């Protein structure tokens, strides 16, 4: 779905990565993204972009904020 919206998906992280979609802020890739000042968002960020055909604000789908709001329960 993300590629259909123009994203390039990768299994390994490098400087070209701008966003990490994760289920847990403590994964290796999410930690890398935080260290590198990249966006870490949950899967719910992609769905509204697909339905509305418009990139959604990352801060509304920030993974850390979603986990804190749910007391650690994944909102995916």
PDB file as gemmi writes it, atoms N, CA and C in Angstrom:
CRYST1    1.000    1.000    1.000  90.00  90.00  90.00 P 1                      
ATOM      1  N   UNK A   1       0.826  -1.191   0.000  1.00  0.00           N  
ATOM      2  CA  UNK A   1       0.000   0.000   0.000  1.00  0.00           C  
ATOM      3  C   UNK A   1       0.873   1.259   0.000  1.00  0.00           C  
ATOM      4  N   UNK A   2       1.934   1.278   0.809  1.00  0.00           N  
ATOM      5  CA  UNK A   2       2.797   2.457   0.882  1.00  0.00           C  
ATOM      6  C   UNK A   2       3.457   2.745  -0.462  1.00  0.00           C  
ATOM      7  N   UNK A   3       3.890   1.696  -1.140  1.00  0.00           N  
ATOM      8  CA  UNK A   3       4.519   1.901  -2.444  1.00  0.00           C  
ATOM      9  C   UNK A   3       3.537   2.477  -3.452  1.00  0.00           C  
ATOM     10  N   UNK A   4       2.278   2.118  -3.340  1.00  0.00           N  
ATOM     11  CA  UNK A   4       1.251   2.672  -4.209  1.00  0.00           C  
ATOM     12  C   UNK A   4       1.041   4.160  -3.985  1.00  0.00           C  
ATOM     13  N   UNK A   5       1.478   4.642  -2.824  1.00  0.00           N  
ATOM     14  CA  UNK A   5       1.378   6.065  -2.500  1.00  0.00           C  
ATOM     15  C   UNK A   5       2.660   6.815  -2.844  1.00  0.00           C  
ATOM     16  N   UNK A   6       3.638   6.101  -3.400  1.00  0.00           N  
ATOM     17  CA  UNK A   6       4.880   6.744  -3.806  1.00  0.00           C  
ATOM     18  C   UNK A   6       6.061   6.466  -2.903  1.00  0.00           C  
ATOM     19  N   UNK A   7       5.862   5.689  -1.850  1.00  0.00           N  
ATOM     20  CA  UNK A   7       6.954   5.376  -0.932  1.00  0.00           C  
ATOM     21  C   UNK A   7       7.880   4.334  -1.542  1.00  0.00           C  
ATOM     22  N   UNK A   8       9.106   4.354  -1.099  1.00  0.00           N  
ATOM     23  CA  UNK A   8      10.052   3.294  -1.406  1.00  0.00           C  
ATOM     24  C   UNK A   8      10.257   2.520  -0.117  1.00  0.00           C  
ATOM     25  N   UNK A   9       9.889   1.266  -0.110  1.00  0.00           N  
ATOM     26  CA  UNK A   9      10.002   0.450   1.101  1.00  0.00           C  
ATOM     27  C   UNK A   9      11.360  -0.238   1.129  1.00  0.00           C  
ATOM     28  N   UNK A  10      11.926  -0.347   2.329  1.00  0.00           N  
ATOM     29  CA  UNK A  10      13.237  -0.967   2.499  1.00  0.00           C  
ATOM     30  C   UNK A  10      13.212  -1.899   3.701  1.00  0.00           C  
ATOM     31  N   UNK A  11      14.008  -2.935   3.638  1.00  0.00           N  
ATOM     32  CA  UNK A  11      14.111  -3.840   4.782  1.00  0.00           C  
ATOM     33  C   UNK A  11      15.287  -3.473   5.672  1.00  0.00           C  
ATOM     34  N   UNK A  12      16.221  -2.697   5.146  1.00  0.00           N  
ATOM     35  CA  UNK A  12      17.368  -2.217   5.917  1.00  0.00           C  
ATOM     36  C   UNK A  12      17.327  -0.696   5.956  1.00  0.00           C  
ATOM     37  N   UNK A  13      17.810  -0.113   7.046  1.00  0.00           N  
ATOM     38  CA  UNK A  13      17.795   1.344   7.182  1.00  0.00           C  
ATOM     39  C   UNK A  13      19.125   1.941   6.733  1.00  0.00           C  
ATOM     40  N   UNK A  14      19.037   3.108   6.121  1.00  0.00           N  
ATOM     41  CA  UNK A  14      20.209   3.887   5.740  1.00  0.00           C  
ATOM     42  C   UNK A  14      19.778   5.346   5.655  1.00  0.00           C  
ATOM     43  N   UNK A  15      20.663   6.215   5.238  1.00  0.00           N  
ATOM     44  CA  UNK A  15      20.394   7.654   5.228  1.00  0.00           C  
ATOM     45  C   UNK A  15      19.202   8.043   4.356  1.00  0.00           C  
ATOM     46  N   UNK A  16      18.835   7.211   3.399  1.00  0.00           N  
ATOM     47  CA  UNK A  16      17.714   7.555   2.521  1.00  0.00           C  
ATOM     48  C   UNK A  16      16.354   7.324   3.180  1.00  0.00           C  
ATOM     49  N   UNK A  17      16.316   6.598   4.286  1.00  0.00           N  
ATOM     50  CA  UNK A  17      15.058   6.314   4.981  1.00  0.00           C  
ATOM     51  C   UNK A  17      14.567   7.579   5.679  1.00  0.00           C  
ATOM     52  N   UNK A  18      13.308   7.930   5.478  1.00  0.00           N  
ATOM     53  CA  UNK A  18      12.729   9.118   6.116  1.00  0.00           C  
ATOM     54  C   UNK A  18      11.739   8.768   7.211  1.00  0.00           C  
ATOM     55  N   UNK A  19      11.128   7.588   7.126  1.00  0.00           N  
ATOM     56  CA  UNK A  19      10.118   7.148   8.088  1.00  0.00           C  
ATOM     57  C   UNK A  19      10.344   5.676   8.419  1.00  0.00           C  
ATOM     58  N   UNK A  20      10.096   5.321   9.665  1.00  0.00           N  
ATOM     59  CA  UNK A  20      10.080   3.915  10.065  1.00  0.00           C  
ATOM     60  C   UNK A  20       8.684   3.621  10.592  1.00  0.00           C  
ATOM     61  N   UNK A  21       8.039   2.634  10.001  1.00  0.00           N  
ATOM     62  CA  UNK A  21       6.729   2.182  10.465  1.00  0.00           C  
ATOM     63  C   UNK A  21       6.998   0.959  11.331  1.00  0.00           C  
ATOM     64  N   UNK A  22       6.612   1.052  12.604  1.00  0.00           N  
ATOM     65  CA  UNK A  22       6.936  -0.020  13.549  1.00  0.00           C  
ATOM     66  C   UNK A  22       5.768  -0.276  14.483  1.00  0.00           C  
ATOM     67  N   UNK A  23       5.863  -1.372  15.213  1.00  0.00           N  
ATOM     68  CA  UNK A  23       4.845  -1.712  16.204  1.00  0.00           C  
ATOM     69  C   UNK A  23       5.338  -1.445  17.619  1.00  0.00           C  
ATOM     70  N   UNK A  24       6.629  -1.209  17.774  1.00  0.00           N  
ATOM     71  CA  UNK A  24       7.224  -1.031  19.094  1.00  0.00           C  
ATOM     72  C   UNK A  24       8.359  -0.019  18.974  1.00  0.00           C  
ATOM     73  N   UNK A  25       8.398   0.951  19.878  1.00  0.00           N  
ATOM     74  CA  UNK A  25       9.438   1.980  19.828  1.00  0.00           C  
ATOM     75  C   UNK A  25      10.811   1.440  20.198  1.00  0.00           C  
ATOM     76  N   UNK A  26      10.865   0.238  20.725  1.00  0.00           N  
ATOM     77  CA  UNK A  26      12.141  -0.327  21.155  1.00  0.00           C  
ATOM     78  C   UNK A  26      12.777  -1.257  20.125  1.00  0.00           C  
ATOM     79  N   UNK A  27      12.195  -1.374  18.938  1.00  0.00           N  
ATOM     80  CA  UNK A  27      12.835  -2.208  17.919  1.00  0.00           C  
ATOM     81  C   UNK A  27      14.130  -1.542  17.472  1.00  0.00           C  
ATOM     82  N   UNK A  28      15.011  -2.328  16.906  1.00  0.00           N  
ATOM     83  CA  UNK A  28      16.299  -1.807  16.449  1.00  0.00           C  
ATOM     84  C   UNK A  28      16.107  -0.674  15.439  1.00  0.00           C  
ATOM     85  N   UNK A  29      15.195  -0.848  14.503  1.00  0.00           N  
ATOM     86  CA  UNK A  29      14.978   0.170  13.470  1.00  0.00           C  
ATOM     87  C   UNK A  29      14.315   1.421  14.040  1.00  0.00           C  
ATOM     88  N   UNK A  30      13.391   1.262  14.979  1.00  0.00           N  
ATOM     89  CA  UNK A  30      12.762   2.426  15.607  1.00  0.00           C  
ATOM     90  C   UNK A  30      13.788   3.208  16.420  1.00  0.00           C  
ATOM     91  N   UNK A  31      14.651   2.507  17.130  1.00  0.00           N  
ATOM     92  CA  UNK A  31      15.711   3.181  17.897  1.00  0.00           C  
ATOM     93  C   UNK A  31      16.661   3.916  16.961  1.00  0.00           C  
ATOM     94  N   UNK A  32      17.008   3.291  15.841  1.00  0.00           N  
ATOM     95  CA  UNK A  32      17.857   3.945  14.848  1.00  0.00           C  
ATOM     96  C   UNK A  32      17.187   5.222  14.352  1.00  0.00           C  
ATOM     97  N   UNK A  33      15.900   5.131  14.040  1.00  0.00           N  
ATOM     98  CA  UNK A  33      15.168   6.287  13.516  1.00  0.00           C  
ATOM     99  C   UNK A  33      15.146   7.430  14.521  1.00  0.00           C  
ATOM    100  N   UNK A  34      14.913   7.120  15.789  1.00  0.00           N  
ATOM    101  CA  UNK A  34      14.906   8.174  16.814  1.00  0.00           C  
ATOM    102  C   UNK A  34      16.275   8.833  16.901  1.00  0.00           C  
ATOM    103  N   UNK A  35      17.330   8.015  16.890  1.00  0.00           N  
ATOM    104  CA  UNK A  35      18.692   8.546  16.970  1.00  0.00           C  
ATOM    105  C   UNK A  35      19.017   9.429  15.772  1.00  0.00           C  
ATOM    106  N   UNK A  36      18.532   9.044  14.613  1.00  0.00           N  
ATOM    107  CA  UNK A  36      18.804   9.775  13.368  1.00  0.00           C  
ATOM    108  C   UNK A  36      17.791  10.890  13.084  1.00  0.00           C  
ATOM    109  N   UNK A  37      16.883  11.128  14.033  1.00  0.00           N  
ATOM    110  CA  UNK A  37      15.862  12.183  13.895  1.00  0.00           C  
ATOM    111  C   UNK A  37      14.927  11.926  12.708  1.00  0.00           C  
ATOM    112  N   UNK A  38      14.548  10.668  12.536  1.00  0.00           N  
ATOM    113  CA  UNK A  38      13.595  10.275  11.498  1.00  0.00           C  
ATOM    114  C   UNK A  38      12.232  10.075  12.154  1.00  0.00           C  
ATOM    115  N   UNK A  39      11.193  10.026  11.380  1.00  0.00           N  
ATOM    116  CA  UNK A  39       9.850   9.786  11.907  1.00  0.00           C  
ATOM    117  C   UNK A  39       9.670   8.309  12.246  1.00  0.00           C  
ATOM    118  N   UNK A  40       9.071   8.036  13.411  1.00  0.00           N  
ATOM    119  CA  UNK A  40       8.685   6.674  13.791  1.00  0.00           C  
ATOM    120  C   UNK A  40       7.173   6.705  13.973  1.00  0.00           C  
ATOM    121  N   UNK A  41       6.474   6.044  13.080  1.00  0.00           N  
ATOM    122  CA  UNK A  41       5.010   6.069  13.095  1.00  0.00           C  
ATOM    123  C   UNK A  41       4.459   4.651  13.161  1.00  0.00           C  
ATOM    124  N   UNK A  42       3.207   4.531  13.624  1.00  0.00           N  
ATOM    125  CA  UNK A  42       2.567   3.219  13.623  1.00  0.00           C  
ATOM    126  C   UNK A  42       1.840   3.006  12.302  1.00  0.00           C  
ATOM    127  N   UNK A  43       1.439   1.786  12.068  1.00  0.00           N  
ATOM    128  CA  UNK A  43       0.836   1.371  10.795  1.00  0.00           C  
ATOM    129  C   UNK A  43      -0.381   2.210  10.416  1.00  0.00           C  
ATOM    130  N   UNK A  44      -1.067   2.736  11.404  1.00  0.00           N  
ATOM    131  CA  UNK A  44      -2.248   3.543  11.150  1.00  0.00           C  
ATOM    132  C   UNK A  44      -1.977   4.810  10.360  1.00  0.00           C  
ATOM    133  N   UNK A  45      -0.719   5.194  10.215  1.00  0.00           N  
ATOM    134  CA  UNK A  45      -0.363   6.386   9.446  1.00  0.00           C  
ATOM    135  C   UNK A  45      -0.614   6.164   7.950  1.00  0.00           C  
ATOM    136  N   UNK A  46      -0.438   4.950   7.487  1.00  0.00           N  
ATOM    137  CA  UNK A  46      -0.552   4.664   6.055  1.00  0.00           C  
ATOM    138  C   UNK A  46      -2.009   4.607   5.594  1.00  0.00           C  
ATOM    139  N   UNK A  47      -2.875   4.022   6.397  1.00  0.00           N  
ATOM    140  CA  UNK A  47      -4.269   3.818   5.985  1.00  0.00           C  
ATOM    141  C   UNK A  47      -4.995   5.102   5.583  1.00  0.00           C  
ATOM    142  N   UNK A  48      -4.988   6.163   6.414  1.00  0.00           N  
ATOM    143  CA  UNK A  48      -5.701   7.376   5.991  1.00  0.00           C  
ATOM    144  C   UNK A  48      -5.072   8.036   4.765  1.00  0.00           C  
ATOM    145  N   UNK A  49      -3.762   7.907   4.618  1.00  0.00           N  
ATOM    146  CA  UNK A  49      -3.118   8.449   3.417  1.00  0.00           C  
ATOM    147  C   UNK A  49      -3.642   7.724   2.179  1.00  0.00           C  
ATOM    148  N   UNK A  50      -3.833   6.431   2.308  1.00  0.00           N  
ATOM    149  CA  UNK A  50      -4.364   5.630   1.198  1.00  0.00           C  
ATOM    150  C   UNK A  50      -5.800   6.048   0.861  1.00  0.00           C  
ATOM    151  N   UNK A  51      -6.632   6.184   1.877  1.00  0.00           N  
ATOM    152  CA  UNK A  51      -8.045   6.500   1.641  1.00  0.00           C  
ATOM    153  C   UNK A  51      -8.264   7.950   1.215  1.00  0.00           C  
ATOM    154  N   UNK A  52      -7.443   8.865   1.744  1.00  0.00           N  
ATOM    155  CA  UNK A  52      -7.608  10.288   1.435  1.00  0.00           C  
ATOM    156  C   UNK A  52      -6.680  10.755   0.317  1.00  0.00           C  
ATOM    157  N   UNK A  53      -5.749   9.877  -0.089  1.00  0.00           N  
ATOM    158  CA  UNK A  53      -4.763  10.185  -1.115  1.00  0.00           C  
ATOM    159  C   UNK A  53      -3.976  11.452  -0.770  1.00  0.00           C  
ATOM    160  N   UNK A  54      -3.611  11.550   0.501  1.00  0.00           N  
ATOM    161  CA  UNK A  54      -2.858  12.710   0.981  1.00  0.00           C  
ATOM    162  C   UNK A  54      -2.021  12.284   2.178  1.00  0.00           C  
ATOM    163  N   UNK A  55      -0.760  12.702   2.181  1.00  0.00           N  
ATOM    164  CA  UNK A  55       0.125  12.389   3.307  1.00  0.00           C  
ATOM    165  C   UNK A  55      -0.455  12.975   4.589  1.00  0.00           C  
ATOM    166  N   UNK A  56      -0.461  12.184   5.638  1.00  0.00           N  
ATOM    167  CA  UNK A  56      -1.019  12.605   6.916  1.00  0.00           C  
ATOM    168  C   UNK A  56       0.083  13.126   7.835  1.00  0.00           C  
ATOM    169  N   UNK A  57      -0.265  14.004   8.788  1.00  0.00           N  
ATOM    170  CA  UNK A  57       0.743  14.549   9.702  1.00  0.00           C  
ATOM    171  C   UNK A  57       1.334  13.445  10.590  1.00  0.00           C  
ATOM    172  N   UNK A  58       2.645  13.300  10.548  1.00  0.00           N  
ATOM    173  CA  UNK A  58       3.316  12.244  11.293  1.00  0.00           C  
ATOM    174  C   UNK A  58       3.061  12.339  12.794  1.00  0.00           C  
ATOM    175  N   UNK A  59       2.983  13.563  13.303  1.00  0.00           N  
ATOM    176  CA  UNK A  59       2.825  13.721  14.757  1.00  0.00           C  
ATOM    177  C   UNK A  59       1.521  13.108  15.279  1.00  0.00           C  
ATOM    178  N   UNK A  60       0.527  12.997  14.434  1.00  0.00           N  
ATOM    179  CA  UNK A  60      -0.728  12.360  14.859  1.00  0.00           C  
ATOM    180  C   UNK A  60      -0.597  10.842  14.938  1.00  0.00           C  
ATOM    181  N   UNK A  61       0.449  10.296  14.350  1.00  0.00           N  
ATOM    182  CA  UNK A  61       0.637   8.849  14.294  1.00  0.00           C  
ATOM    183  C   UNK A  61       1.985   8.428  14.864  1.00  0.00           C  
ATOM    184  N   UNK A  62       2.605   9.316  15.655  1.00  0.00           N  
ATOM    185  CA  UNK A  62       3.903   9.002  16.248  1.00  0.00           C  
ATOM    186  C   UNK A  62       3.774   7.779  17.144  1.00  0.00           C  
ATOM    187  N   UNK A  63       4.632   6.820  16.947  1.00  0.00           N  
ATOM    188  CA  UNK A  63       4.518   5.556  17.669  1.00  0.00           C  
ATOM    189  C   UNK A  63       4.668   5.739  19.167  1.00  0.00           C  
ATOM    190  N   UNK A  64       5.629   6.493  19.617  1.00  0.00           N  
ATOM    191  CA  UNK A  64       5.818   6.691  21.053  1.00  0.00           C  
ATOM    192  C   UNK A  64       4.602   7.301  21.708  1.00  0.00           C  
ATOM    193  N   UNK A  65       4.000   8.289  21.082  1.00  0.00           N  
ATOM    194  CA  UNK A  65       2.808   8.940  21.636  1.00  0.00           C  
ATOM    195  C   UNK A  65       1.640   7.973  21.685  1.00  0.00           C  
ATOM    196  N   UNK A  66       1.498   7.145  20.668  1.00  0.00           N  
ATOM    197  CA  UNK A  66       0.398   6.174  20.632  1.00  0.00           C  
ATOM    198  C   UNK A  66       0.551   5.150  21.741  1.00  0.00           C  
ATOM    199  N   UNK A  67       1.765   4.690  21.987  1.00  0.00           N  
ATOM    200  CA  UNK A  67       1.976   3.697  23.035  1.00  0.00           C  
ATOM    201  C   UNK A  67       1.777   4.309  24.409  1.00  0.00           C  
ATOM    202  N   UNK A  68       2.247   5.543  24.612  1.00  0.00           N  
ATOM    203  CA  UNK A  68       2.054   6.199  25.899  1.00  0.00           C  
ATOM    204  C   UNK A  68       0.577   6.430  26.169  1.00  0.00           C  
ATOM    205  N   UNK A  69      -0.168   6.835  25.160  1.00  0.00           N  
ATOM    206  CA  UNK A  69      -1.594   7.107  25.331  1.00  0.00           C  
ATOM    207  C   UNK A  69      -2.369   5.844  25.677  1.00  0.00           C  
ATOM    208  N   UNK A  70      -1.869   4.708  25.234  1.00  0.00           N  
ATOM    209  CA  UNK A  70      -2.576   3.456  25.490  1.00  0.00           C  
ATOM    210  C   UNK A  70      -1.941   2.663  26.631  1.00  0.00           C  
ATOM    211  N   UNK A  71      -1.048   3.312  27.388  1.00  0.00           N  
ATOM    212  CA  UNK A  71      -0.349   2.642  28.489  1.00  0.00           C  
ATOM    213  C   UNK A  71       0.396   1.402  28.028  1.00  0.00           C  
ATOM    214  N   UNK A  72       1.018   1.502  26.864  1.00  0.00           N  
ATOM    215  CA  UNK A  72       1.833   0.413  26.362  1.00  0.00           C  
ATOM    216  C   UNK A  72       1.096  -0.600  25.520  1.00  0.00           C  
ATOM    217  N   UNK A  73      -0.210  -0.463  25.379  1.00  0.00           N  
ATOM    218  CA  UNK A  73      -0.973  -1.385  24.547  1.00  0.00           C  
ATOM    219  C   UNK A  73      -0.890  -0.891  23.112  1.00  0.00           C  
ATOM    220  N   UNK A  74      -0.442  -1.744  22.236  1.00  0.00           N  
ATOM    221  CA  UNK A  74      -0.285  -1.372  20.838  1.00  0.00           C  
ATOM    222  C   UNK A  74      -1.635  -1.038  20.219  1.00  0.00           C  
ATOM    223  N   UNK A  75      -1.719   0.096  19.529  1.00  0.00           N  
ATOM    224  CA  UNK A  75      -2.974   0.546  18.941  1.00  0.00           C  
ATOM    225  C   UNK A  75      -3.201   0.033  17.530  1.00  0.00           C  
ATOM    226  N   UNK A  76      -2.328  -0.798  17.025  1.00  0.00           N  
ATOM    227  CA  UNK A  76      -2.492  -1.276  15.658  1.00  0.00           C  
ATOM    228  C   UNK A  76      -3.638  -2.161  15.610  1.00  0.00           C  
TER     229      UNK A  76                                                      
END                                                                             
